[in-house]
Amino acid sequence: MIAVTRAAAVGVSWATLAPELGRKMESLVRLLILAVLIAIVVSLGFALRHLSRGSGEQDSRKMARALTIRISLSLLLFALLIIAWYMGLITPHGLQPIPGAVR
């Protein structure tokens, strides 16, 4: 919002700022997606550690908490992907045909 206000003050139009802001948002979303994926793997690792130790009810609770966090992070990732797709920050590309392949 501050960049838009400053741009209006110096006479720069929104149309010139939009592509630059879009690129920054796209890289920010990609970094956020990567961070959530890493957090999911870390949470899964914590759950595995508590499963392998398995020395009582305390480890069982910690494992359940780690798996609950993983599920929450997975839902967050799904919502983030849907929002980013809806806003046009990411686009699905599908499978690319192989040149010369028989269908």
C-alpha positions in Angstrom: 0.0 0.0 0.0 2.9 2.3 0.8 4.4 1.7 -2.7 1.1 2.6 -4.4 0.8 5.8 -2.3 4.4 6.8 -3.1 3.8 6.0 -6.8 0.7 8.2 -6.9 2.7 11.0 -5.2 5.4 10.9 -7.9 3.0 10.3 -10.8 3.7 6.7 -11.6 0.6 4.8 -12.7 -0.6 1.5 -11.2 -0.2 -0.1 -14.7 3.6 0.3 -14.5 3.8 -1.0 -10.9 1.5 -4.1 -11.5 4.0 -6.3 -13.4 6.8 -5.7 -10.9 4.5 -6.3 -7.9 3.2 -9.5 -9.7 6.7 -10.9 -10.1 7.5 -10.2 -6.4 4.3 -11.8 -5.3 4.9 -14.8 -7.5 8.4 -15.4 -6.0 7.0 -14.8 -2.5 4.3 -17.4 -3.0 6.8 -19.9 -4.3 9.0 -19.4 -1.3 6.0 -19.7 1.0 5.0 -23.0 -0.7 8.5 -24.3 -0.3 8.6 -23.3 3.3 5.3 -25.1 4.1 6.5 -28.2 2.3 9.7 -28.2 4.3 7.7 -27.7 7.5 5.5 -30.7 6.6 8.6 -32.9 6.1 10.1 -31.7 9.4 6.8 -32.4 11.3 6.7 -35.9 9.7 10.3 -36.4 10.9 9.3 -35.4 14.5 6.4 -37.9 14.4 8.7 -40.6 13.1 11.2 -39.9 15.9 8.5 -40.2 18.6 7.1 -43.3 17.0 10.5 -45.0 17.0 11.3 -44.1 20.6 7.8 -45.2 21.7 8.7 -45.3 25.4 5.3 -44.3 26.7 2.2 -42.1 26.7 4.3 -38.9 26.5 5.8 -40.0 23.1 2.4 -41.0 21.9 1.0 -37.6 22.6 4.0 -35.9 21.0 3.6 -38.0 17.9 -0.1 -37.3 17.7 0.6 -33.6 18.0 3.3 -33.7 15.3 0.9 -35.5 12.9 -1.9 -33.0 13.7 0.5 -30.2 12.8 1.4 -32.0 9.6 -2.3 -32.3 8.7 -2.8 -28.6 9.5 0.2 -27.6 7.4 -1.1 -29.8 4.5 -4.5 -28.0 4.6 -2.7 -24.7 4.7 -0.6 -25.7 1.6 -3.7 -26.8 -0.2 -5.5 -23.5 0.5 -2.4 -21.5 -0.5 -2.2 -23.3 -3.8 -5.9 -22.7 -4.5 -5.6 -19.0 -3.6 -2.4 -18.6 -5.7 -4.0 -20.3 -8.7 -7.2 -18.2 -8.4 -5.1 -15.0 -8.2 -3.1 -16.1 -11.3 0.2 -16.3 -9.5 0.6 -20.0 -10.5 -0.8 -21.8 -13.5 -1.2 -25.5 -14.1 0.5 -26.6 -17.3 -0.6 -30.3 -17.7 1.5 -33.0 -19.3 3.4 -32.0 -22.4 3.0 -34.3 -25.4 6.1 -36.2 -26.5 7.1 -35.2 -30.1 6.6 -38.1 -32.5 4.7 -40.3 -30.0 1.8 -42.3 -31.3 -1.5 -41.7 -29.6 
